[in-house]
Amino acid sequence: MPKTVAVLGCGLIGSSWIAAFSTQCQTVKAWDPQHSVIRPDASSPIQWCDTPEDAVEGADFVQESGPEDLAIKRELYARLSNKLAAHAIVASSSSALLPSDLQAGLSFAERVLVGHPFNPPHLIPLVEVVGGRDTAPSVLEEAVRFYKAIGKHPIRLNVERKGHLANRLQAAVWREAVDAVATGQATVQDVDAAVTYALGPRWALLGPFATFHLGGGSGGLAHFIDHLGPVFEDLWDDAKRPTMTSELKRELIDSTQKQLGGLSVDELTLLRNDRLKSILRIAALQLSPETRTSTVEKLNP
Ligand SMILES: NC(=O)c1ccc[n+]([C@@H]2O[C@H](COP(=O)([O-])OP(=O)(O)OC[C@H]3O[C@@H](n4cnc5c(N)ncnc54)[C@H](O)[C@@H]3O)[C@@H](O)[C@H]2O)c1
């Protein structure tokens, strides 16, 4: 049981962080301006607080998950300085903001970083850890240790960039997905099928580099880059930036709803989370050097 953790902002992401922390941490203190009436039972490790100052008092680690708005986040952080313990780390779930912008001018700037999860954080292991100009390297190391201790898979990014890493990867795929529909190349349903029935299952097991290593046959990634690398470079040059017109937006929304056959967001979330657990159990068989031996053993029992 590593830490007392505070969660500030308990919407989609904050609530899921609470679920993740509550099985791994002794105490989870939570605050949200719109959730002040929620009170869990006494045996729960969750303490609902009336103010962000109360929530961070005594916390070792703060996971801020308020709205994606720099001014709101900075205003919130400014309230914390008097109550924050001298060792406490403040991690923002921000999807795209730069940690240097979040921490600028704060008395505890060296302990502010981005700890970006993926929805839903209680199931998806990845957390992107990014420091800003003023973040102390030891704080980044401590954050990585913390996320590992609660069962996450943190990756530390060495350069702060808008959208961090994985959202930039998503943005590249989303650009092509939207462009395919905008140009009439494919339907929403077929774009989703291209991911669900080809890219997604492979990527769940191996990332783009390892996947293309296999794409090079016995010559591996070296052969792939020599053989098909120029094709992909040509496709990079061919990339178009679609414009999200109101007509295109309507088409994307209507076609997505149609393909889901009336499933509600809650129903689809339950279905997705249930299947996600099975995929993650299989994906845990990674070919990293540490796990290679045990993986090979598992693959050849
Ligand atoms: N939605 C995603 O897929 C996703 C994934 C990863 C990270 N994030 C990031 O997580 C953060 C939260 O996103 P979300 O999708 O949970 O949004 P959300 O709208 O579901 O939740 C935001 C919560 O913040 C609360 N709030 C409002 N004003 C606040 C304030 N001043 N201080 C603290 N909380 C306040 C709201 O009441 C709400 O409950 C954002 O920074 C977002 O970029 C989102």
The ligand as an SDF file (V2000), in Angstrom:
LIG
                    3D

 44 48  0  0  0  0  0  0  0  0999 V2000
  -11.3310   11.8470  -21.8480 N   0  0  0  0  0  0  0  0  0  0  0  0
  -10.2110   11.2230  -22.1710 C   0  0  0  0  0  0  0  0  0  0  0  0
  -10.2050   10.2750  -22.9830 O   0  0  0  0  0  0  0  0  0  0  0  0
   -8.9240   11.6040  -21.5090 C   0  0  0  0  0  0  0  0  0  0  0  0
   -7.8510   10.7000  -21.5410 C   0  0  0  0  0  0  0  0  0  0  0  0
   -6.6590   11.0280  -20.8880 C   0  0  0  0  0  0  0  0  0  0  0  0
   -6.5420   12.2550  -20.2280 C   0  0  0  0  0  0  0  0  0  0  0  0
   -7.5910   13.1300  -20.2190 N   0  0  0  0  0  0  0  0  0  0  0  0
   -7.4150   14.3930  -19.4960 C   0  0  0  0  0  0  0  0  0  0  0  0
   -8.0100   14.2580  -18.2170 O   0  0  0  0  0  0  0  0  0  0  0  0
   -8.5120   15.5170  -17.7800 C   0  0  0  0  0  0  0  0  0  0  0  0
   -9.9870   15.3520  -17.4240 C   0  0  0  0  0  0  0  0  0  0  0  0
  -10.6970   14.9590  -18.5910 O   0  0  0  0  0  0  0  0  0  0  0  0
  -12.1020   14.2020  -18.4910 P   0  0  0  0  0  0  0  0  0  0  0  0
  -12.3290   13.5670  -19.8220 O   0  0  0  0  0  0  0  0  0  0  0  0
  -12.1740   13.3800  -17.2440 O   0  0  0  0  0  0  0  0  0  0  0  0
  -13.0970   15.4560  -18.3620 O   0  0  0  0  0  0  0  0  0  0  0  0
  -14.5270   15.5060  -17.6450 P   0  0  0  0  0  0  0  0  0  0  0  0
  -15.2330   16.6710  -18.2290 O   0  0  0  0  0  0  0  0  0  0  0  0
  -15.1890   14.1630  -17.6990 O   0  0  0  0  0  0  0  0  0  0  0  0
  -14.1690   15.7900  -16.1280 O   0  0  0  0  0  0  0  0  0  0  0  0
  -13.6590   17.0030  -15.6890 C   0  0  0  0  0  0  0  0  0  0  0  0
  -14.0690   17.1690  -14.2380 C   0  0  0  0  0  0  0  0  0  0  0  0
  -13.4640   18.3410  -13.7400 O   0  0  0  0  0  0  0  0  0  0  0  0
  -14.3620   18.9620  -12.8690 C   0  0  0  0  0  0  0  0  0  0  0  0
  -13.9890   20.3620  -12.7240 N   0  0  0  0  0  0  0  0  0  0  0  0
  -14.5930   21.4710  -13.1930 C   0  0  0  0  0  0  0  0  0  0  0  0
  -13.9230   22.5670  -12.8090 N   0  0  0  0  0  0  0  0  0  0  0  0
  -12.8520   22.1300  -12.1010 C   0  0  0  0  0  0  0  0  0  0  0  0
  -11.7930   22.7690  -11.4330 C   0  0  0  0  0  0  0  0  0  0  0  0
  -11.6850   24.0980  -11.4250 N   0  0  0  0  0  0  0  0  0  0  0  0
  -10.8760   22.0020  -10.8030 N   0  0  0  0  0  0  0  0  0  0  0  0
  -10.9620   20.6510  -10.8160 C   0  0  0  0  0  0  0  0  0  0  0  0
  -11.9560   19.9900  -11.4130 N   0  0  0  0  0  0  0  0  0  0  0  0
  -12.8860   20.7270  -12.0480 C   0  0  0  0  0  0  0  0  0  0  0  0
  -15.7220   18.7600  -13.4950 C   0  0  0  0  0  0  0  0  0  0  0  0
  -16.7560   18.8840  -12.5080 O   0  0  0  0  0  0  0  0  0  0  0  0
  -15.5780   17.3440  -14.0520 C   0  0  0  0  0  0  0  0  0  0  0  0
  -16.0590   16.3800  -13.1050 O   0  0  0  0  0  0  0  0  0  0  0  0
   -8.2530   16.5030  -18.9270 C   0  0  0  0  0  0  0  0  0  0  0  0
   -7.0670   17.2140  -18.6700 O   0  0  0  0  0  0  0  0  0  0  0  0
   -8.0960   15.6030  -20.1360 C   0  0  0  0  0  0  0  0  0  0  0  0
   -7.2590   16.1480  -21.1200 O   0  0  0  0  0  0  0  0  0  0  0  0
   -8.7790   12.8230  -20.8220 C   0  0  0  0  0  0  0  0  0  0  0  0
  1  2  1  0
  2  3  2  0
  2  4  1  0
  4  5  1  0
  4 44  2  0
  5  6  2  0
  6  7  1  0
  7  8  2  0
  8  9  1  0
  8 44  1  0
  9 10  1  0
  9 42  1  0
 10 11  1  0
 11 12  1  0
 11 40  1  0
 12 13  1  0
 13 14  1  0
 14 15  2  0
 14 16  1  0
 14 17  1  0
 17 18  1  0
 18 19  2  0
 18 20  1  0
 18 21  1  0
 21 22  1  0
 22 23  1  0
 23 24  1  0
 23 38  1  0
 24 25  1  0
 25 26  1  0
 25 36  1  0
 26 27  1  0
 26 35  1  0
 27 28  2  0
 28 29  1  0
 29 30  1  0
 29 35  2  0
 30 31  1  0
 30 32  2  0
 32 33  1  0
 33 34  2  0
 34 35  1  0
 36 37  1  0
 36 38  1  0
 38 39  1  0
 40 41  1  0
 40 42  1  0
 42 43  1  0
M  CHG  2   8   1  16  -1
M  END
$$$$
